[in-house]
């Protein structure tokens, strides 16, 4: 009986469960990273677009930058353009849904503004 109390470690079944959880986390992370990279590209495009003076110009500048950076989640017509004093402020808000399994989805909500 003394040998059983001294034994430590992970059983094969425990190792299998941990492996499955790590694989699921890895696959989920691999699906999240591209959406975050796209968010960073959107943020950069919004910064460039805020140099425009009219709403149409801001949206056109964003659409050009979106075409270069391959941004597909949002377009120039989805931007909210306003003014803060003499400065043009551009903000955006969009969501990305990623199916996990069955009826389960992971929803990522991205919000940002030009500074």
Secondary structure by P-SEA (a helix, b strand, c coil): cccccccccccaaaaaaaaaaaaaaaaaaaaaaaaaaaaaaaaaaaaaacccccaaaaaaaaaaaaaaacccccccccbbbbbcccbbbbbbcbbbbbbccccbbbbbbbbbbcc
